[in-house]
Amino acid sequence: MPNSAADALSLTRVRPLLGTFVSIRVPAGTTEAARALAANAVELAFERVAEVQRCMSFHDPYSDLSRINGHAHRAPQPVCEQLWRVLRAAMALAAASEGRFDPCIAGKLVEWGLLPVPSTPGAPAAGRVDPRASWRDVELGQGRRVRYAKALWLDLGGIAKGYAVDQAVRVLQRQGLAAGIVNAGGDLRCFGATETIQVRDPVDPSRLLPLLQLRDAAAATSAGYFAEGPHTALVHPGRRRSMGQGVSVTVCAPRAIWADALTKVVLAAPERAAPLLARCGARAMLLGADGARRALN
């Protein structure tokens, strides 16, 4: 597959989704039938990404995520299959990382003004969350039902984008495409294709640094770029303070859902991340403010 999106044989489409821009690039072929197949596959992939957004958006008061944030600490709530899959993955990673990945940090992001105060139709006005709440207070029960043992707000922004990328790739493959690249604001996965991964310089985010070549795998990057004010959108689960200032972490993994989430694990405790990276078939690269590069696993 050509690396240049401008190549005459490639089809590229971009949509605003997931709070960023999602681009999908596939071979367009040389016949009208092949081009129609490619265009239809890309459209179906975008529809799947939009479905993930509708289900898991913290900002949308009508999403499944907003509904459980408004009601799950009062009574168990049924959720859609997509949200159930992501919650199971998030809780598994939280347990495996000993809480270094914890999606129950939305209360702190709301406090910092980086997320809006939740508003859920039919739920009482949002109150304060329990500062002691963590991933351990999210109970996944039979019948895809979710209950919160303490008042908390889940934010799946650290894992759902990777899941959406995986879902888009799955759609493209099921439509018979042999290659493709899906990029959701830096959460990227390619199959049958090679892509050069570039990341922003932690000191000068306007400068892109080539990092690695990716083929038949996924990559995601987390960093405290472009923070407005004293806080980044990355919260250390244990300390409940901002992290990611002056450093970036890129994780490569077989699936984007793991690459996305593992960047937070590495940022929280890079010295303890190697065993979990190995279990997930992943590797990480840290870029420091001094320009130093450090590989993990």
C-alpha positions in Angstrom: 0.0 0.0 0.0 1.4 3.5 -0.9 2.6 5.6 2.0 1.5 8.8 0.3 -2.1 9.7 0.9 -1.9 11.7 -2.3 -1.1 8.6 -4.4 -3.7 8.1 -7.2 -4.4 4.6 -6.0 -5.2 5.4 -2.4 -8.5 6.5 -0.9 -8.4 8.8 2.2 -11.3 10.1 4.2 -11.3 12.2 7.3 -14.2 12.8 9.8 -14.4 14.7 13.1 -15.1 11.9 15.7 -14.0 10.9 19.2 -13.0 14.5 20.0 -10.4 14.5 17.3 -10.1 13.8 13.5 -10.3 10.2 12.4 -8.6 9.4 9.1 -9.0 6.1 7.2 -6.8 5.3 4.2 -7.2 2.2 2.0 -6.1 1.1 -1.5 -8.7 2.4 -4.0 -7.9 -0.1 -6.8 -7.9 0.6 -10.5 -11.5 -0.4 -11.4 -14.8 1.3 -10.7 -15.9 -1.8 -8.8 -12.8 -1.8 -6.6 -13.2 1.9 -5.9 -16.9 1.4 -4.9 -15.9 -1.5 -2.6 -13.2 0.7 -0.9 -15.5 3.7 -0.5 -18.3 1.5 1.0 -15.9 -0.2 3.4 -14.6 3.2 4.6 -18.1 4.4 5.1 -19.0 1.4 7.2 -15.9 1.8 9.3 -16.8 5.4 10.1 -20.3 4.3 11.1 -18.7 1.8 13.6 -16.5 4.6 15.0 -19.6 6.8 15.4 -21.4 4.0 17.2 -18.6 3.8 19.7 -18.7 7.5 20.2 -22.5 7.5 20.8 -22.1 4.7 23.4 -19.1 5.9 25.3 -19.0 9.7 25.1 -18.6 11.4 28.5 -19.8 14.7 26.9 -23.1 13.3 25.4 -25.8 13.2 28.2 -27.6 10.5 26.2 -24.7 8.0 25.9 -24.7 4.7 27.7 -21.7 5.9 29.7 -23.5 9.0 30.8 -26.4 6.9 31.9 -24.4 4.6 34.1 -22.5 7.6 35.5 -25.8 9.1 36.5 -27.5 6.0 37.9 -25.1 3.1 38.5 -24.3 4.0 42.1 -28.0 3.7 42.9 -28.9 0.6 41.0 -27.3 -1.8 38.5 -27.6 -0.5 34.9 -27.7 -2.5 31.7 -25.2 -1.5 29.0 -24.7 -2.1 25.3 -22.4 -4.8 24.1 -19.7 -2.3 22.9 -19.5 -0.6 26.3 -19.5 -3.9 28.0 -16.4 -5.0 26.0 -14.5 -1.9 26.8 -15.4 -2.0 30.5 -14.2 -5.5 30.8 -11.0 -4.6 29.0 -10.5 -1.5 31.2 -11.1 -3.5 34.5 -8.8 -6.3 33.4 -6.0 -3.8 32.7 -6.7 -1.9 35.9 -6.2 -5.2 37.8 -3.2 -6.3 35.9 -1.5 -2.9 36.3 -2.4 -2.7 40.0 -4.4 0.5 39.4 -1.8 2.3 37.3 -4.6 2.4 34.7 -7.8 3.6 36.3 -10.7 5.0 34.3 -12.3 6.4 37.4 -10.5 9.7 37.3 -13.2 11.8 35.7 -14.0 13.5 39.0 -10.6 15.0 39.0 -10.8 16.1 35.4 -14.2 17.8 36.1 -12.6 19.5 39.2 -9.8 20.9 36.9 -12.3 22.1 34.3 -11.1 19.6 31.7 -14.4 17.7 31.5 -17.9 19.1 31.9 -20.0 18.3 35.0 -22.1 15.3 33.9 -25.7 15.8 33.1 -27.9 12.7 32.7 -31.6 12.8 31.7 -33.7 11.4 34.5 -30.9 11.5 37.1 -30.6 13.9 40.0 -28.2 16.8 39.5 -24.6 15.6 39.6 -23.1 15.8 43.1 -19.6 15.2 44.3 -17.8 11.9 43.7 -16.2 9.9 46.5 -12.5 10.8 46.4 -11.7 7.2 47.6 -13.5 5.7 44.6 -11.4 3.6 42.2 -11.7 0.9 39.6 -12.3 -1.6 42.4 -15.7 0.1 42.9 -17.0 -0.8 39.4 -18.9 -4.0 39.5 -19.6 -5.9 36.3 -22.5 -8.3 36.9 -24.6 -10.8 34.9 -26.7 -9.6 32.0 -24.2 -6.9 31.1 -25.1 -4.8 34.2 -22.9 -2.3 35.8 -23.0 -1.1 39.4 -20.8 1.5 41.2 -20.1 0.7 44.9 -19.2 4.3 45.4 -20.2 7.6 43.8 -17.9 8.0 40.8 -17.7 9.0 37.2 -16.1 6.8 34.6 -14.2 8.4 31.7 -13.1 5.9 29.0 -11.1 8.5 27.0 -8.0 6.5 27.8 -9.1 3.3 26.1 -12.2 3.8 24.0 -10.4 5.6 21.1 -8.1 2.6 20.7 -11.1 0.3 20.7 -12.8 2.3 18.1 -9.7 2.1 15.9 -9.7 -1.7 16.3 -13.4 -1.8 15.4 -12.8 0.2 12.2 -10.0 -2.1 11.2 -12.2 -5.1 11.8 -14.9 -3.6 9.5 -12.4 -2.9 6.7 -11.0 -6.5 6.9 -14.5 -8.0 6.9 -15.3 -6.0 3.8 -12.4 -7.8 2.0 -9.7 -5.1 2.0 -6.2 -6.4 2.2 -4.7 -3.2 3.6 -5.6 -0.1 5.5 -4.6 2.5 8.0 -6.9 4.0 10.7 -5.7 7.0 12.7 -7.7 8.6 15.4 -5.6 11.5 16.6 -2.5 9.5 17.0 -4.1 6.2 18.0 -3.2 4.3 14.9 -3.4 0.8 13.5 -2.4 -0.5 10.1 -2.8 -3.9 8.4 -1.1 -5.0 5.2 0.7 -1.6 5.2 3.6 0.1 6.6 3.4 3.6 8.3 6.1 5.8 9.7 5.1 6.9 13.3 6.0 10.5 14.1 5.5 12.1 17.5 5.7 15.6 18.8 8.8 16.8 20.5 7.9 17.1 24.2 9.7 20.4 24.4 8.6 21.8 21.1 5.3 20.2 20.1 5.3 22.0 16.8 8.2 19.7 15.7 7.6 16.1 14.6 10.1 13.4 15.3 10.2 10.2 13.3 10.1 7.3 15.8 9.5 4.0 14.2 8.1 2.0 11.3 4.8 0.2 12.0 3.4 -2.8 10.1 0.4 -5.0 11.0 0.3 -3.5 14.5 -1.1 -0.5 16.5 0.6 2.5 18.1 -0.6 5.2 20.5 1.0 8.2 22.1 0.2 10.1 25.3 1.8 13.3 26.5 1.0 16.5 28.2 1.1 18.6 25.0 -0.8 21.9 24.7 -2.0 21.9 28.3 -3.9 25.0 29.1 -3.2 26.0 32.7 -1.5 24.0 35.3 -3.1 20.6 34.5 -2.8 18.1 31.7 -5.6 15.8 30.8 -3.6 12.8 32.2 -4.2 11.9 35.8 -1.8 9.8 37.9 -4.3 7.3 39.5 -2.5 7.0 42.8 -1.4 10.6 43.4 -4.4 12.2 41.6 -2.1 14.8 40.0 -1.3 15.7 36.5 1.3 13.6 34.7 2.9 13.7 31.2 4.6 17.1 31.5 7.7 17.3 29.3 7.6 13.6 28.3 5.8 11.5 25.8 5.1 7.8 25.7 4.4 5.7 22.6 3.3 2.1 22.9 3.2 -0.4 20.0 0.9 -3.4 20.5 -1.0 -5.9 18.4 -4.3 -4.0 19.1 -5.0 -0.3 19.4 -7.1 -0.8 22.6 -4.0 -2.0 24.5 -1.6 0.5 22.9 -4.0 3.3 23.9 -4.4 2.2 27.5 -0.9 1.1 28.1 0.5 4.6 27.5 -1.1 5.7 30.8 0.4 2.7 32.6 3.9 3.6 31.4 3.5 7.3 32.2 2.3 6.5 35.7 5.3 4.1 36.5 7.7 3.5 33.7 10.1 1.5 35.9 7.3 -1.0 36.6 5.7 -1.3 33.2 8.0 -3.8 31.4 6.3 -7.0 32.7 2.8 -5.9 31.7 4.1 -4.7 28.3 5.5 -8.2 27.8 2.3 -9.9 28.7 0.4 -7.7 26.2 3.0 -8.3 23.4 3.7 -4.6 23.5 6.8 -2.3 23.6 7.1 1.4 24.6 9.3 4.3 23.8 9.7 7.3 26.1 10.9 10.7 24.9 12.2 13.0 27.6 12.5 16.8 27.8 16.3 16.3 27.3 15.7 14.6 24.0 16.7 11.2 25.4 14.9 8.1 24.1 14.3 5.1 26.4 12.9 1.8 25.1 10.9 -0.5 27.3 10.5 -4.2 26.6 
